[in-house]
Amino acid sequence: MAWRQTPLLNRNLLSLLSSNSNSSIARFSSKANLYPVKVGIPEFLNGIGNGVETYAEKLESEFGDLQNLLVARSMKLKKINIGGDPKVCKHRKLILKYAHKYRLGLWRPRVEPPKAK
């Protein structure tokens, strides 16, 4: 008796899953895109926040583009005096942490939403 009920139960579960998946896809696709299309070093640092954006000019003159910054190591950042002071060592750590997340695709800097007048 139990063997006969199992396929019926599985069929009901599959129909429930397929009907719910269509509504969730529509819900996620209708959201506005809050991520910038092209990310540069200033946008990347502004996305991190916490005072790291003060190094934007220095990093842009040293690395040129974001791809070179993403592969930079801690000693390279320390040599150009980013977070060299023990009090602001957290800035270098933040840049490296978010660079790693960005490379893996786990984080992207958000665009400021337009303010209503």
Buried (B, 14 or more C-beta within 10 A) or exposed (E): EEEEEEEEEEEEEEEEEEEEEEEEEEEEEEEEEEEBEEBBBBBBBBBBEEEBBEBBEBBBEBBEEBEEBBEBEBEBBEEBEBBEEEEBBBBBEBBBEBBEEBEEEEBBBEBEEEEEE
